[in-house]
């Protein structure tokens, strides 16, 4: 009986240590799931929002001005997807945008995937 219990415990240990599943503090799986960002005012989050506006301006020859991040979420996918709702100034009016940015810091990759004014 002791061998079965030991085998069971070792199997569970190996499963959790060999899988690519990460867990948040509340036990929620983080790899692949969208998790709300803790603070829209975090400098890293603001940097991603500013990057999205800068890239959009380059491609479309626009002159939008980043204002703030309203809300957002991240997803771990062999890098990080950032899904943000941001506000931009466009000719003295404030517009809301939905953006998606993919980032892989170790490979020095950051790409604007989508940018929509809503």
C-alpha positions, 0 to 999 in steps of 0.5 A: 500500500505504501508503494501505491501512495508513494507512486501516486505522490511522485506522479502528481509531483512530476505532472505539475513540475513537467507541465507548462501550466502556471497558476495565479495566486487564486489557483487560476491557470495563467498560461493561455488564459486572459488575466486582467491587469492589476493597474492601468497606471503601471509604467509597463502597461503604459509603455505598451499602450504608447507603443501601440499608438506609435506603431499605428501612427507610423503605419497610417501616417496618423498623429494620434496622441496616447492619453491613458490605459483604461483597462486591459488583460494579458495572456501568456502564449510563448511571450505575452499578448496585451489586450488594452483599451486605451484613450487617444487624442485625435484633433482635440477629441478623445477616442477609445481604442482597442489594441492587441500587442504581442511581446516576447522580451527575451527575443526583443520582439514587440508587434502591434497586432490590431488597433481599432478605434471604437 
